[in-house]
Amino acid sequence: MSVHLGKDNYDFADRSALAKGSLKPINTLAIAIAAISPTTSVFLVYGTGLSSAGTGVIWAFIIAGFIAIGMALSYAEVGSVFPSAGGAYTIVRRALGPIWGGITNILFLVLGIVVTASILVAAATYLSSLIPALPVNWTALVMMVLVTFLSFQKISPTSLVTSLMLILELGVILTFTFFAFVHSSFSINPLTHPVIPSPHGGTLIDVGIGGLLIAVVPALFAYNGYDWPLYFAEESTHAKRMLPRAVLWAAGISIIIELGAVTAATFAIKNLPAVLSNPSPLSLIAKQTMGSFGAKILLIGVVIAMFDTGLAGNLAYARIYYAAGRDQMWPGKLNKFFSHTNSNQVPTYGFLVLLVGNGILSIFDSLNNLITFVGVIIVTIYLLVAISALVCRVRDKDLERGLKMPLWPIPPVVAIIGVVIALSQQTPRDLVITGVIVIISLTFYILYRKNLPGRLTVTSCEIDANSNIVPSIKQDE
């Protein structure tokens, strides 16, 4: 089906140089779950959550789960109204305007050059525990080079690699969960009486609400990634109908698996002070519940899972930069730079920026202290997307939706309230750094406003013969 355009309209899909219709729904769902990576998430943030919330980390993940469901519904609905490789960036830009979209773009730029490095350094750390001769930072750099190589390939074969590694990692986390549940031993029920060691001694004391809320942001970071199907909207078949549902499926599957693993691990703790003092709490729990050999096999799976997460994340971040370049949201020649694609129809220079940024951080920083900072940036983006979901339903109510969230406006309101409360409990350092990034971005885009395109409003969404999204949009002045 063709799209007929008036003189003020242009076909957004025709401006896309990405490989249209290359991905099936199951591929995008696999990429999303790989980006969330229950195995990576739990092994990466469990220790951070445990240190602030003690055994109340279970409740932190439960609270974060409700916020994530509200966010997934917001992403799914507004993403079906504004489908684009830009995902959350495009949602905010078209719902709230180019200035706020620009801020979101910069937040993603920071995330892209920090998150993958932190994950690969963690993977290299676990690998080094198995092969001590391997230097952590240089191993992480080699992993980043391999991630970049795979990212440059055609999206369909790359998604197959991601899917195969995902199957393995799900087996890893489910096996760990089973053994941890079998060896449940905590004498005080973490659900009814969460505790944490006293700072003045080895005695256990009750966890305060502040400690629980601090751990909510790392838990949200653990669940993050369910919006990943939206970044492949222009490369997927049956996109308008299936991708919003893939968002919800990815969120639901990951919340269930991660909450199960966190609950099992917490109930399996034999000595809370000892576990908290260990640099890798879950490794200790795995050794106690699966034995030394079983723990080593588990760690191999964790390394593979973390590599898979780095690859899935890399694929999406470059597409965000690509969409922003296509929309003329970067200064001058950077638009052409980021919107360039190679012969495989994937963003070229965006991957190179990610390689350089993550490569430098992999070599010179352990990144262990960046988990809460990354979490603050992620939930700041959540806040903008949830507000966009409210604004879009009220102002753009006549636009076609591939999915309409139930119980509106409860999901985005729950997400906004939860995010604001969680942010209020974070460290001043993380809040100040994120605030500085937002202020600098806001100032730049206000000064650069005359060079930015207007807010883009979808006027109709049609489906072509292959069930691909073909939206016609016009530019508001």
N, C-alpha and C positions, 0 to 999 in steps of 0.2 A: 504494500500500500504506500503510495507516495504522499508526500506532504506538500501542500500548495502554500506558498508564502506570499504575503503582501510585501510592499516595499519596505515596511518597518520591521519585518520579521526576518529571521535567519534560522537555518536548521542547525541546531547545536550539535546533533549527532554527526552531520556532515563535516563539522570542523574537527572531529576527533580523528587522530591518526592512529588510534589504538586498534588492535585486532578485534573487530566486531564479531560477536557470536562465537568466540572461541571456547568459552567456558560453559559447562553444563551446571545446573543448580547444585549437584552434589560436589562439584569441584570448588565452587565458591564457599559452600558450607565447610568443606574440609580446610580451606585456607583460613576461614574465620576461626575455627576451633584450634587450628595450628597456631594462629596469632595469639589467641588467648592462652593456649597450651596449659591445660590443668597441671601437668607435671612440672613444667617450668615455673608456673605461677606459685604453686604451693612451696616448692623447694627454694624459690627466690625470696618470698616475702614472709614465710611462716616465722622465721626467727625474729624479724622486725616486729611483727604483730605480737608474738609471744613476749618480747621484752617490755612492751608497754601495757599489754592487757593480761599477761599471764595466761591462765587457762581460760580467761574470758575471751581469748582470741576466737573461740567458736561463736560467741555472740557478735563479735565484730564482723565475722563473715556472714552471719545471718542478717544483720542490719544492712550490710553492704549488698547482700543479695536482693533485698527489697528495693533498694535504690537502683540497682542494676536492672531489675525488671522494669521499673518506671522509665529508665533511660532507654532500654531496648525498645519499648513501645514508642517512645518519642522518636528515636532514630528510624524505626521502621515506617512510621506514618509520614514524617516529613521527608525522609529519604525517597519515598515513593512519589512524592510531589515534585521534588527537585533532584531527579536522578543524574548522577555525574560521577566521573572518576575522582572528583574532589571530596566526595563524601561529606563529612562533618563541616569542612571548610565551605563547601558549596551551600549546604543547608543554612549556615549562619549568614553567608553573604547575601543569599537571596531572600532570607526572612528578615534579617535585621539591617542589611545594607552593606556596602563595600568596606566601610571603615571597620566594622566589627568582623567582617569576613577577613579583612587583612590581618587583624589581630590574631584570629584563629590560625591563619596561614603561618604567621611567625611562631606561634606556640607549637605548631606541628613541626616547623623547621628545627626548633630546639629539641623536641622529642625525638625526631628522626636521627639526630647526630649524638644522642645520649642513650636512648633505650637499647638499641641493638648492641652498642658497645658494652653496656652493663650486663646484658644477657650473655654475650659471648665471653666476657671476662669470667662470669660465674661458671659458664660451661668449661672454660679452660682451667678454672680452679678445681672443679670436680675431677676433670681429666688428669690434672697434675697429681691429685691425691692417689690416682690409680697408677700413673707413670711419673714418679717424682722427677725424672730427668727433664721433663718438658717444662720450659719456662712459661709461666702463666700468660704474661702480656703478649709475648711474641706468638704464642699458640692462638690467642684470641685474634691477633692480626691476620694470621693465616686463615682462620675460620672466616673472617670478614672478607678476605679476598675471594674465597670459595663461594660465599653467599653472593657477592657481586657478580661473579662469573655465571652462576645459575640464574640470577635476576635478569641478565642480558639475553637469556634464551627465550624462545617462544613460550607464551604463558601456559599453553596446554600441557606440554611435557613438564614444565616446572611445577605446575599444580599437581601432576601425577607424583612427582618426587615428594612433594609436601604431603600428599595423601598417604603414601606408603609409610613415611616416617611417623605420621599421625597415628596410624594403626598400632605401630610399635609402642609409641609413648602412652597411648591409652591403656595398653596392656600393662605397662610399667606402673602407672599410678593406681590402677585397679588392683594389681597384685600387692602393692604396698598397703593399700587400704585394707585388703583382706587380712593380711598378716597382723597389721596393727590392731584391728578389731578383735582378732583371735587372742591377742596378748593384752587386752585391756586390763589395767591394774591400778589406775589412780584411785586412791582411797577416798578422796573428796570429789563428789560429783561436779565436774566443771560446768554443767548446765545450770544446776541449782545453787552452786556455791563457788563461783570463780575466785581463784586466789592467785597471789604473786608473792615471791619472796620479799621479806622486809629489807629495805636498804640498809638497815642497821644490824642485820643478823640473818641466820638461816631460817627463822620462823616464817610461816606462811600467813599472809594477811589478806583481807578482802580487797578485791579490785574495785576502784572507784569508777564512776561513770566517765570521768575524764580519760582514764586509761583506755576504756573501751572505745571511746570516740576517736582517740588518736589512732587506734589500730584500724579504724574503718577505712581510712584513706589507702593504706597499703592493701587492704582487702579489695577495695575498688580497683586498684592497680592490677591485682591478681585476676579479676574478672574481665578487665579491659580487653577489647578486641572483637566483641560480638558485632560491632558495626562494620567490620572488614568487608562483608559482601557488597556494601554500597560503593566501595572504591573500584569495583569491577563491573559497574552497571553497564558500561559501554562495551564490555567484552563478553557479556553473558547472554545466553539464550533464555527466553521466558523471564526476562529480567523484571519487568514491571510487576508481575504476579508473584514470582518466586523469591526475589531477593529480600523483600521485607520479612517474609516468613523465615528465610534463612537466618536473618538477624535474631529473630525470636528463638529459633531452634538452637542457635549457637549459644545464646545467653542461658537458656534453660539447661542444656546439656552440661555446660561448664560449671554453672552454679551447683548443680546436683553433685557432679564428680568432685569438685574442689571442696565443697562443704563436707562431703563424706570423708575425704582424705584428712582434712583438718580435724574433724571430730574424732576419727579413729586415732590419729597421731596423738592428740591431746589426752585421750583416755588411756593411751599406751605408755604415757610418761611414768617412769618409776621414781625418779628423783628430779623434781622441778629445778632446784638450784643448779644441779649438775648439767641438766639439759640447756638451761639458759646461759651457762658459762661456756658452752661448747660453741665454736665458731660456725658449725653446721648442725643445728639441733636435729634436723630430720635424718641426717646421716647417722647420728648416734642412735636415734629411735629405730632406724632401719636395721642397724647392727644388732640391737637388742632383741628385735622381733623376728629378723630373718637370718641371723647369723652372719659371720664375716663374709663368707662366699656369696650368700644371697644379697648382702648389701653391696658388694662389688658389682654384681650383675645389674642391680638396680641403678647404681651410679652410671653405668654405661648407657642405660636407657635414658637417664636424666640428661646426659651430655647430648645424646641424639635429639632429645626433645627440645633442648635449649637451642641447638643449631637450627632445628625446624622452625622454632619461634622467630629467631633472627631472620631467617629467609622470608617467612610470611610477612613480617613487619616491614622488611625492606621493600617488598613488592608494592605495598600500599603507600608508603611514605613518598616514594618517587612519583606515584600517580597524583598525589595531592599537589606536589610542586608543579607537575605537568599541567594540571587543571588551572592552577593559579597563573601560570605563564600564559596559557591559552586565553585566560580572562584578562590579560594585561594588568595583573595585580603586582608584578615585580617592577622595580625601577628599570627603565630603558631597555637595554639589550638583554637583560636577564630574562625577560619574557620569552624571547626566542631561544635563549640558552636552555631554560627548563622545559619548554614545550617541544624540544627536538626529540624525535624517535629514531631508532635504528631500523635495519632491514627486517627485524623480527617484530616490528611495531610495538616496541616497549620504550619507555622513557630512557634516554641515554645519559644525559649529563646529571640528572637527578641522582642516578645511582652512583656516579662518580663523586658527587658532593657527599653522599652518605658514606662512601668508601673512605674518603679523606678525613671527614669529621670523626667517624667512629674509629678509624684506624689510629688517628692521633690519640684519642681518649683511651683506646685499648692499650697503647704502649705506655702512656704516662700516668694513668690513674687507675686505682683499683675499683673505683666507682661504687664501693660498698655503701657510701653515705648518700647516694643519689636516689635511693628507692623512694623515700618520703618526698623528696623534691619533685621527682617525676610524677608521683601520685598527685601532688598539688596541681601541677600543670594539667594533668588528665581531668581532674574533677572541675577545674576552671573551664575547660572545653565542654564538659558535661553541662555546666551551668548555662553556658551560651546556647547549647543545643536544646536544652529543656525550655528555656525562654523562647527559643525559635518555634518550638512545638506549640506553645500557647499562642504566640503571635500569628503563626501561619493558620491555625484553625479558625481564629477570629477574623483576620483580615483577608485571608485567601481561601475562604470557605467554599468558593465555587470551583476551585481547581480540582481536577480528578485525582483520586487517591487510590493507589494499589492496595492499601490496607488502612483501615480506620480503627484507631485504638479504642478498646472498650473503656467504659468508666471515665471518659474524658471529663474534667481536666485532672482527675486524681493522679494518674501516673506521673505527668511532668511536675505537678505540685509536690508530690512526695519526693521526687528526685531533687527538686530545688531546695526544699526544706532540709533534706538529709545532707546534701552537699554543703549547704551553708553552715549547718551545725558542725559537720566534720571539719570543714576548713577553719572554723573558729578555734579548734583544739590543736591545730598544727603548730610547729615550731616557728618562732618569728623569722628565723633565717630563711626557711623555705617560702614563707608568705612574702617576705620582703623581696627576695630574688624574683619570684613570679610577678609581684606587683611592679617591679622595675621593668621587667620585660613587657608587661601590658602597657605601662605608661609610655615607654619609648616607642612601642608599636603604634599606640594611639596617636602620639604626637606626629610621628612620621606620616601616617595615613591621613591625618587631618590636613597637614601641609601639602600632601601629595594628592588631595581629593580631586582637584580639577582634572587630573590626568587619569582618574579611575573611571571605569564604566559604571553605568547606573545599576540599580538593583534589577536583577533579571527575574521576570515573572513568567512562569510557565502558563501559556494560554491553552494548550491542548497537549495531550499525550496520546500518540497513536502507536499501533503495533504493526510492524512490517510482516512480511510473509514468514520470516523466521522467528517471530515472537520477540524481536529485539525492541528496546525502547527507542523511539524516534520522537523526541519532544520538540515542538515548535515554540520558540520563546521570543519575546520582544524586549528591547532594552528601554527601561524607564529613564527619563531624563531627571 
